[in-house]
Amino acid sequence: MKRLLIVEDSDCFRRLMVDMLKDYYDEIYECSDGKDAGIAYAKYKPDWVLMDIEMKEMDGLTATKKIKSEFPQAQVIIMTHYKDLEIQKEAESAGAQKFILKDNISNIKEVLAIR
């Protein structure tokens, strides 16, 4: 069973992601803030986490660090609008396996290696 967790504060963007990926995953779970991501990860054990960086209560980098500290096998893709190389390095330091710009989100299937 293939599972995906989307952590994104924009309802519209989450819906877009679900619509793009629903045919490739058996179960897709959603959170609107990083503070809920660790709980959702522990409960659902998804194959991948798509993690936004900017969220209200807990940002995606902090949430990624927390998830990776408890679940080192977790696979996280950071999604952001920022093209800044420093943010990409921070994402890698937090434990993210991949980094994708939201402007290029149509490439998400390639990033997830979906055929």
N, C-alpha and C positions, 0 to 999 in steps of 0.2 A: 504494500500500500504506500503510495507516494503522498507526502504531506508537505504543505508550504505554510509558513507564517509570514504575514505581511504586517509590518509595524510602520504606520504612516498616519499622520494627524489629519490629512486631507481625505474626507469621505469620498470625494470625487476621484482622487487619484487611486485610492484603494479599490473603488469600483472598476476603474480602468484596468488595474492590475489583475483583478479577479476575472474580468471579461477576457483578457488576453491569455490567461493561464488556466482557466477552468477545465479545458479539455485535456490538460497534461497532468493534472493532480487529482487524486481521489478525494482529498480533503484540503480545503484552504481555510486557514484561521486568520483572524484579523485583530489587531490592537491599534488604538489611536494614540498611544503614548508609550515611551520607553519603559516607564515604571511598571507597566503590565506585561512587558515582553518576557521577562524571566519566568513569571508564573505561567504564562501561556506555553513557553518552551518546555518547562518541566512537565506540564500536563499533556502536551500533544507530541513532543519529540519530533518536530518536523525535519524533513530532509534538508531544507533550506530556509533561511530567514532573510526576507527582504526588509532592510532597515533604513528608514529615513534618518537624517542627522538632526535636523531641527524639529524639536517637539517641545511642548510647554513644560511639563514637570520633570522629565528626564530625557536628555538628548540621546541620540542613537549611538554615539561613541561610548558613553557611559553604560548604556544598556548592553552593548556588545561586550564590553569588558566584563560585566557582571555575568552574562550568559556563559562566556568562554571560561570564566574562573570556575563555574560550577559544572559546566559541560564542555570540556576541551574539544570534544568531537564535533561540536556545533559548527555548521557552515553558514556564514553570514555574508550577505552582499550588502554593502552600503550604497544607498541611492541618495543623490543630492543634486542640487542645481549648481554647486560650486565647483569650478574647474581648477581650483587652487591645488597645486602639488603638495603643499603642506598638509592640507586636509586629507589628501589621499594617504600620505605617510602616517597621519594620526589614525586613520581607519585601519591600516595595516598593523600599527602598534596595538590597537585595541583588539586585534585578533580576526578582523574581517579577511575572508579569503579573496573577495573580489570587490570591485568598486565600479559603479556605473553612474553616468550622468543622466539625470531625468530627461534632458534634451534628447538623449539617445535611447530612451526606454524601449523603443520598438525593437532594439537589439537584445532584449532580456532573454529571449528564447535561446539565442546563441550563448549568452553568458551562462545560462543554466544548462547548456548542452542538450537542449530539447530538439529533437528532430521530428 
